[in-house]
Structure formats: C-alpha cells, structure tokens
C-alpha cells in the first residue's frame, strides 16, 4: 500500500493546472498575432481573384450579347433585353465577398472599358481606403 504522501502526488494540484493554462494562453496569443494578419491578406487576395474572374465572365457576356450586363446577376440569369444571351457565364451564383457583403457593380465604368466592380473590403464600408476594386492593380 502507498503511503499518504505518495498517494497525493499522483494527481495535479490546482496551481499546476492553472500554470499550464496560463502557458497555453500565452502560446495561443502569440500564434494569433502571427496568423490573423495572414488571414486578412488571404481574404484580400481572394477578393482580387474573384474580381478578375468577374471581368473574364463579363468579357464572355459582351462577346455574346454585344454589351456588358446591367448587373452581375445577368451572368447567371438572362436579362429580358439580351436575346443573344448564351450563358450562364458564371458557374455558380454570384458570391458575397469574403467579409459577407455583396460586390458593387457600375456599368458603364468610370476607370476603363469594363464595368467597375469593387468590394467594400474589411471594414464593409464602400468608398473607404480599404476598398478592393477592378481598376486597381491585381497584385497585393
């Protein structure tokens, strides 16, 4: 049979458990600081890639119909005034941006021959410095 002092040492004390939890919290904090900025960068790159894909689909639409669509939804569903529509030009419904807001679309565009397409970006407010737009360079 084990003595009383040896029997007590078999488990962890509350202090030891709390110390391990504090160490784990510190490690998680350090990992979070390193990972979260990368996550935001990945969302920005995904948004730029999606906007580039919209531009390709818009070019296909224009080849068939003769002009750009009135909205992005016309890449999936033919508008009433597009008799030469041969779509769908997008494989799936138009998704929201990575922050959950709808892409903005303006035809005719003000920056080049394509319609303007933009995301409100991380702050979800259109017209601010963090917007991601089709007329901006696609490199991060």
C-alpha atoms as one frame of an Amber mdcrd trajectory, in Angstrom:
protein
   0.000   0.000   0.000   1.148   3.534  -0.824   1.839   5.969   1.925  -0.307
   9.099   2.327   2.336  11.435   0.806   2.844   9.265  -2.283  -0.906   8.981
  -2.856  -1.255  12.782  -3.000   1.479  13.214  -5.646  -0.393  11.088  -8.194
  -2.648  13.986  -9.348  -2.082  17.584 -10.358  -2.636  20.432  -7.982  -4.837
  23.377  -8.865  -1.766  25.614  -9.119  -0.125  23.270 -11.619  -3.270  23.145
 -13.778  -3.603  26.951 -13.699   0.062  27.344 -14.637  -0.389  25.096 -17.684
  -3.495  27.056 -18.709  -1.588  30.357 -18.455   1.252  28.970 -20.572  -1.246
  27.725 -23.197  -2.981  31.124 -23.259   0.353  32.872 -23.868   1.210  30.490
 -26.709  -2.250  30.940 -28.286  -1.835  34.714 -28.093   1.497  34.552 -29.887
   0.080  32.277 -32.599  -2.963  34.520 -33.057  -0.775  37.576 -33.581   1.110
  35.724 -36.319  -1.891  34.081 -38.043  -4.641  36.740 -38.135  -2.788  39.208
 -40.402  -2.170  36.359 -42.863  -5.862  35.508 -42.834  -6.769  39.082 -43.795
  -4.159  39.046 -46.591  -5.662  35.802 -47.917  -9.146  37.358 -47.978  -7.823
  40.358 -49.921  -6.111  38.080 -52.463  -9.295  36.001 -52.812 -11.316  39.166
 -53.471  -8.893  40.309 -56.177  -9.036  36.875 -57.780 -12.850  36.889 -57.732
 -12.977  40.346 -59.327 -10.579  39.160 -62.063 -12.879  36.169 -62.674 -15.873
  38.526 -62.981 -14.004  40.524 -65.619 -13.374  37.347 -67.643 -17.048  36.385
 -67.398 -18.080  39.913 -68.379 -15.884  39.697 -71.488 -17.601  36.440 -72.492
 -21.006  38.035 -71.926 -20.072  41.024 -74.079 -18.908  38.752 -76.916 -22.317
  37.043 -76.973 -24.679  39.931 -76.272 -22.739  42.910 -77.609 -22.575  44.932
 -74.401 -21.839  44.382 -70.726 -24.721  43.253 -68.491 -26.741  45.660 -66.368
 -25.670  43.798 -63.195 -23.582  40.795 -62.126 -26.698  38.647 -61.752 -27.061
  38.652 -65.550 -24.022  36.369 -65.714 -26.306  33.603 -64.370 -29.836  34.639
 -65.401 -30.585  36.194 -68.794 -31.959  39.722 -68.703 -35.095  40.397 -70.764
 -33.252  42.650 -73.215 -30.446  40.178 -74.133 -31.717  37.958 -76.982 -28.195
  36.656 -77.786 -27.530  35.530 -74.216 -25.732  32.144 -74.330 -24.949  31.729
 -70.643 -24.741  31.110 -67.857 -21.335  32.773 -67.875 -20.726  32.077 -64.173
 -20.714  28.512 -62.840 -22.334  29.474 -59.536 -24.459  32.274 -58.135 -22.509
  35.467 -57.535 -20.993  35.035 -54.058 -20.542  37.772 -51.487 -17.009  38.960
 -50.835 -15.011  37.215 -48.074 -16.428  39.648 -45.483 -20.022  38.753 -46.385
 -21.030  41.868 -48.362 -22.191  41.966 -51.970 -19.846  43.173 -54.670 -20.718
  46.592 -56.097 -21.124  46.942 -59.864 -21.424  50.005 -62.073 -21.959  49.988
 -65.835 -20.701  51.953 -67.630 -17.475  52.010 -65.670 -15.528  55.162 -64.950
 -11.994  53.732 -64.973 -11.601  51.603 -68.113 -13.732  49.946 -70.791 -15.066
  47.373 -68.295 -17.780  47.998 -65.724 -16.473  48.965 -62.298 -16.574  46.125
 -59.750 -15.493  46.606 -56.150 -15.686  45.173 -52.675 -16.139  47.357 -49.613
 -13.210  45.458 -48.079 -12.551  44.521 -44.460 -14.404  47.492 -42.965 -17.535
  46.700 -45.049 -17.955  50.415 -45.893 -17.819  51.348 -49.568 -15.750  54.376
 -50.524 -13.006  53.968 -47.926  -9.277  53.331 -48.331  -9.548  49.552 -47.889
 -11.914  49.006 -50.862 -10.724  46.437 -53.395 -11.598  47.415 -56.963 -11.310
  46.128 -60.531  -9.423  49.239 -61.645  -6.688  48.774 -59.041  -3.621  46.644
 -59.829  -4.394  42.980 -59.084  -1.080  42.356 -57.304  -1.208  42.576 -53.470
